[in-house]
Every structure is written in structure tokens, then in C-alpha cells.
């Protein structure tokens, strides 16, 4: 597996019992024993791809673990339904359960996730605790389920425009078209190291002004080689940005189950799950917190500890896309932590 060559990874199309098709990188180690070899499920965020894990997949497979990195719903070669209600964290947790079923993985799995992938991983651990062996979140702390949904505008008002103002542009009528018309600029604006990241990028109006040329072009991404950047841009151009933006449009439906799922659990569209917001103290949990990512602010992480009793936190000097900026450090920290935890969990 060569991180600079996407074709060197094993990509498959997996069909779920619901009929949904998922593009999936599935790397099986030597000496693999089905049902016994640890399985790692890697979940990417926005506007990412399975390929964002390219520097972690190989090293973790070489430790003897099976590594599965799907393209999330709406991305790349995975199906792209129109309805934003299908992109809620709980519904996507059900999709992942269906993916594991389709791969005949009945054992517990380790969830490793970033950005929206982390939000979905926390939802999976809450809804499918019995299928979760450990969880590692990059950048995004746990937020407990609450019995209320919000419009994107309400959520921005509650959390604050400095942290979530960009969502107003993402959910606007013309936002998707403006982004799609210049994916290279969009990628370059977001994929930055902490040295070149605009600290106001998450605020209201910044991304919109970048896309319209009111803010100067920051230059090509300093997180990727030109070859990596080209693959990222071409894949997003081909797959489109509109459906990935459903992750931001889904907030009015966040805590409802939208469709029947596999494993015999059928939920109507109006059903709400009654979930325990506190994860088991026996569930190993690790948070990789970049020092230059406002989503990893110490107060946000401290609040999450009330709901994740076992949470361990490791801080690193990096910005939001920490698995790329601090690729060797993140790979080593997570690998060593897992090596210890896998000896004591099943």
C-alpha cells in the first residue's frame, strides 16, 4: 500500500441488505483469522474520502489488524440519496451496522474516526454498544443525544457563529453550486496545516468570501503533495459536493431513525430511540485533540468526560486534519494505544 498511489489499495463495492452500495477500502493482514483478527472501522468526515486515511491504513494492517475504510454515504463511489434525513448520525450508524453485516463481521469492532465520522462513531457506540470494542476520535468530542432536533440556523445560534457560522453558507440555496464550481479552491482553503490555516475559517462568511474571491486565494494545500491534491479534487468533482453537504442539512432530523435497518431491527420514520447517553466505563476511548482545532477546545472535551468515563486525551500540535498534518504521530499514538487495549478487550 503506497499512500501516494490510491490504486495500490484494495477497493471493493459492498451491497447492504437495504440495497445500498458502499465503496470500501478493505485491507486484510497476513495470518488473518475471520472472527478473531481485530477489525478497525475508519470513518472519514467532510469533505474527505476513505483516502484521507492513506497514511494510517498500511501501518495498522502491518500490526496484524484488518482495516476497513468506507466512503461514507454521499461520497465518491458510495450511493448518494437525496433526502437529508438519511444522513443523521443515528441513521448512518445503522448503515455502518449494515455494512458490517454485509461483510459478515459479527465480532466487535474498533471505531477510528474524524470530523463527521467521529460524530457518527459516537452515535454507533451509543446505539450499538454491544458491537463496539473501542473508539478513537480525532478532533471531535462526544456530544450526548438529546430529545430535540434543530434547524441549521438554530444550531449555529446555539453553538456560536465563530465555530459554526460556515454552516449557513453550506446550507444556503447557492452554497453548493458555488463550491462545486471551484472544488480546487475549496479543498485548498480547508486542507491547511496549523501554520497556514485561517483562524476565521469556521466563522460566518469566511468560506463564502473565499469562494467569491473577496478573500485572497491561500495557495495550494500545504497538507498534500500535488498528486494527492489532484486525486482529492478529481474525486470530489466527480462525486459532487451536494450530497456530502446533507451532513449539515440533516440537523432537523438528527435523532430520528429514518428507515428500516438490518439485523431484524425495523424502525418507522417517526420512531425515536431511547438511548443511554453515558457510554460504559469499560469501553476504551481515546481522543486525539489538535491544539489548533477549535472543535478540540479543552472545555468541550472536559464536558464530554461526564458521558465517556473511560476517555483518555492526547493533545498534538496540529490543525483540524490532524491525521494528515501529524501523520506519523497519530499513526503511532493510536497504534500503540490499541495494541495495549486489544489485549484486555474482546
C-alpha positions in Angstrom: 0.0 0.0 0.0 1.6 3.2 -1.2 -0.1 6.4 0.3 0.7 8.3 -2.9 -1.0 5.6 -5.1 -4.7 5.1 -4.5 -4.7 2.2 -6.9 -2.4 0.3 -4.5 -5.3 -0.1 -2.0 -8.0 -2.8 -2.2 -11.3 -1.1 -3.1 -14.5 -3.1 -3.2 -18.2 -2.3 -3.7 -20.3 -3.8 -0.9 -24.1 -4.2 -1.2 -26.1 -3.8 2.0 -29.2 -5.7 2.8 -31.1 -2.4 2.1 -29.7 -2.5 -1.4 -27.4 0.5 -0.7 -23.9 0.3 -2.4 -20.8 1.3 -0.5 -17.3 1.9 -1.9 -15.0 0.4 0.7 -11.3 0.0 1.2 -10.8 -3.3 2.9 -7.3 -4.4 3.7 -6.8 -7.8 5.3 -3.5 -8.6 7.0 -1.5 -11.8 6.6 -2.4 -14.6 9.0 -6.0 -13.2 9.1 -8.5 -15.3 11.1 -12.1 -14.3 10.4 -13.9 -13.6 13.7 -10.6 -13.4 15.7 -8.4 -10.8 14.0 -9.2 -7.3 15.3 -11.2 -5.2 12.9 -10.7 -1.4 12.6 -13.5 0.6 11.0 -12.2 4.0 9.8 -14.7 6.8 9.3 -13.9 10.0 7.4 -15.5 13.4 7.7 -16.2 16.4 5.4 -15.1 16.9 2.7 -12.9 13.9 3.0 -12.6 10.4 1.4 -11.5 7.0 2.5 -8.2 8.1 1.1 -7.7 10.6 4.0 -6.6 7.5 6.0 -3.9 6.6 3.5 -1.0 7.1 6.0 -2.7 5.0 8.7 -4.1 2.0 6.8 -0.8 0.4 5.9 0.9 0.7 9.3 -2.2 -0.6 11.1 -2.6 -3.6 8.7 1.1 -4.4 9.3 0.3 -4.6 13.0 -2.0 -7.5 12.1 -5.3 -5.8 12.1 -8.0 -5.8 9.4 -8.7 -2.2 8.3 -12.0 -1.1 6.7 -12.3 2.4 5.4 -15.6 3.1 3.6 -16.5 6.1 1.5 -19.3 7.5 3.6 -22.9 7.9 2.3 -23.0 10.6 -0.4 -19.3 10.4 -1.2 -17.3 9.0 -4.2 -18.4 5.6 -5.3 -20.9 5.1 -2.4 -24.6 5.7 -3.1 -25.9 9.3 -2.8 -29.5 9.5 -1.7 -31.1 13.0 -1.9 -33.0 13.0 1.4 -31.0 14.8 4.1 -32.9 12.8 6.7 -30.9 9.7 5.7 -27.7 11.4 6.8 -28.4 11.7 10.5 -25.7 10.2 12.8 -28.1 7.5 14.1 -29.3 6.5 10.7 -25.7 6.4 9.5 -24.8 4.3 12.5 -27.4 1.9 11.2 -25.8 2.0 7.8 -22.5 1.0 9.3 -24.1 -1.9 11.1 -25.5 -3.0 7.8 -22.0 -2.7 6.2 -20.5 -4.9 8.9 -23.4 -7.4 8.3 -22.7 -7.4 4.6 -19.0 -8.1 5.3 -20.1 -10.9 7.7 -18.4 -9.2 10.6 -20.1 -10.3 13.8 -17.4 -9.5 16.2 -16.9 -6.2 18.0 -15.0 -3.5 16.0 -12.7 -0.7 16.8 -14.1 2.7 15.6 -11.5 5.3 14.5 -13.0 8.5 13.1 -12.5 12.1 12.3 -14.8 15.1 11.9 -18.4 14.0 10.9 -17.0 10.4 11.0 -16.4 11.0 14.8 -20.0 12.2 15.3 -21.2 9.0 13.6 -18.8 6.8 15.5 -20.0 8.2 18.8 -23.6 7.6 17.7 -22.7 4.0 16.7 -21.1 3.4 20.1 -24.3 4.7 21.7 -26.7 2.7 19.6 -24.6 -0.4 19.0 -22.6 -0.6 22.2 -22.5 -4.4 22.0 -20.7 -4.2 18.7 -18.1 -1.7 19.8 -14.7 -2.8 21.1 -13.0 0.6 21.4 -13.4 4.1 20.0 -10.8 6.7 18.9 -12.0 10.1 17.9 -9.8 12.7 16.1 -10.8 16.3 16.7 -14.5 15.9 17.7 -15.5 15.1 21.3 -18.6 13.2 22.3 -22.0 15.0 22.3 -24.8 13.1 24.0 -28.1 12.5 22.2 -30.8 15.0 23.2 -34.5 14.6 22.6 -34.6 17.6 20.3 -33.6 18.5 16.7 -32.6 21.9 15.4 -32.5 23.7 12.1 -29.0 24.6 10.9 -29.8 28.2 11.7 -30.9 27.3 15.3 -27.8 25.2 15.8 -25.4 28.0 14.7 -27.2 30.4 17.0 -26.8 28.0 20.0 -23.2 26.9 19.4 -22.0 30.3 18.0 -21.1 31.8 14.6 -17.4 31.7 15.3 -17.4 27.9 15.4 -20.3 27.0 13.1 -21.0 30.1 11.0 -19.8 28.4 7.9 -22.8 26.1 8.0 -25.1 28.9 7.0 -23.3 29.1 3.6 -23.2 25.3 3.3 -26.9 25.1 3.8 -27.8 28.1 1.6 -29.5 27.8 -1.7 -26.5 28.8 -3.7 -23.7 27.5 -1.5 -23.4 24.0 -3.1 -23.3 25.5 -6.6 -20.6 28.0 -5.7 -18.5 25.3 -4.0 -19.0 22.8 -6.9 -17.9 25.4 -9.4 -14.4 25.6 -7.7 -13.6 22.5 -5.9 -9.8 23.1 -6.1 -10.2 26.4 -4.2 -12.5 24.8 -1.6 -10.0 21.9 -1.0 -7.1 24.3 -0.8 -8.9 26.6 1.7 -9.8 23.8 4.1 -6.8 21.4 3.9 -4.2 23.6 5.7 -1.6 23.0 8.4 -1.9 25.0 11.6 0.8 27.3 10.2 -1.3 28.5 7.3 -4.9 27.8 8.5 -7.2 30.9 8.6 -8.3 31.0 12.2 -11.6 32.5 11.0 -12.4 29.7 8.5 -15.2 28.3 10.7 -16.9 31.7 11.1 -19.8 33.2 9.2 -18.9 34.4 5.7 -15.3 33.4 5.5 -15.7 30.4 3.2 -18.3 32.3 1.1 -15.8 35.2 0.7 -13.1 32.8 -0.3 -15.2 31.2 -2.9 -16.2 34.6 -4.4 -12.7 35.9 -4.4 -13.2 38.6 -1.7 -10.5 36.9 0.3 -7.2 36.2 -1.4 -6.5 32.6 -2.6 -4.4 30.9 0.1 -2.4 28.9 -2.4 -2.3 25.1 -2.9 -2.9 23.0 0.2 0.2 22.5 2.3 -1.1 19.2 3.6 -0.8 17.3 0.4 1.5 16.6 -2.5 0.3 17.7 -5.9 -0.5 14.1 -6.7 -2.6 13.7 -3.6 -4.3 17.0 -4.1 -5.2 16.1 -7.7 -6.8 12.8 -6.6 -8.8 14.6 -3.8 -10.0 17.3 -6.1 -10.9 15.0 -9.0 -12.8 12.6 -6.8 -14.9 15.4 -5.2 -15.6 16.9 -8.6 -16.7 13.6 -9.9 -18.8 12.6 -6.9 -20.2 16.1 -6.3 -20.4 18.2 -3.2 -24.1 18.5 -2.9 -24.8 15.1 -1.2 -21.9 15.5 1.3 -23.5 18.8 2.3 -26.5 16.7 3.5 -24.5 16.1 6.7 -25.1 19.7 7.6 -28.7 19.8 6.3 -29.8 16.8 8.4 -30.0 18.5 11.8 -33.8 18.9 11.8 -34.0 15.1 11.8 -30.9 14.3 13.9 -32.4 12.0 16.5 -34.9 10.1 14.4 -34.5 6.8 12.7 -35.4 7.2 9.0 -35.6 3.7 7.7 -35.6 0.0 8.5 -32.2 -1.4 9.1 -30.7 -4.8 9.0 -30.3 -7.4 11.8 -34.1 -7.5 12.2 -34.5 -4.1 13.8 -37.2 -2.2 11.9 -38.0 1.4 12.9 -40.6 3.6 11.4 -39.8 7.1 10.2 -41.4 8.5 13.4 -39.6 6.3 15.8 -37.1 7.9 18.3 -34.6 5.7 20.1 -34.3 5.9 23.9 -30.6 5.8 24.3 -28.4 5.9 27.4 -26.2 9.0 26.8 -23.4 7.6 29.1 -21.1 5.1 27.4 -19.9 2.1 29.5 -16.9 2.8 31.7 -15.4 -0.5 30.3 -15.4 0.8 26.7 -11.8 2.0 25.9 -12.0 5.5 24.4 -9.3 7.8 23.1 -9.5 11.4 21.9 -6.7 12.9 19.7 -7.1 16.6 20.2 -5.2 19.0 17.9 -4.1 22.2 19.7 -5.1 24.4 16.8 -8.6 23.0 16.2 -11.3 24.9 17.9 -13.5 21.8 17.9 -11.0 20.3 20.3 -11.1 23.1 22.8 -10.3 21.8 26.4 -13.7 22.9 27.8 -15.6 20.9 25.1 -13.5 17.8 25.8 -13.9 18.2 29.6 -17.7 18.3 29.3 -17.7 15.1 27.3 -15.9 13.2 30.0 -19.1 13.1 32.0 -20.6 10.9 29.3 -17.4 8.9 28.4 -16.0 7.8 31.8 -13.0 6.0 30.2 -11.9 8.8 27.9 -8.2 9.4 27.5 -7.0 12.5 25.8 -3.8 13.0 23.9 -3.1 16.5 22.5 -0.9 17.1 19.5 0.3 20.3 17.7 -1.9 20.4 14.6 -5.0 21.8 13.0 -8.2 20.0 12.0 -6.9 17.5 9.5 -4.6 16.0 12.1 -4.2 12.5 10.5 -2.5 14.2 7.6 -0.6 17.0 9.3 0.7 14.8 12.1 0.5 11.5 10.2 3.4 9.6 11.8 2.5 10.8 15.3 -1.2 10.0 15.0 -0.5 6.6 13.5 1.9 5.7 16.3 -0.2 7.1 19.2 -3.3 5.3 18.1 -1.4 2.1 17.1 0.4 1.8 20.5 -2.8 2.6 22.4 -4.8 0.0 20.6 -2.0 -2.6 21.0 -2.5 -2.3 24.7 -6.3 -2.1 24.8 -6.8 -5.0 22.4 -5.1 -7.3 25.0 -7.8 -6.6 27.5 -11.0 -6.4 25.3 -13.0 -8.7 23.1 
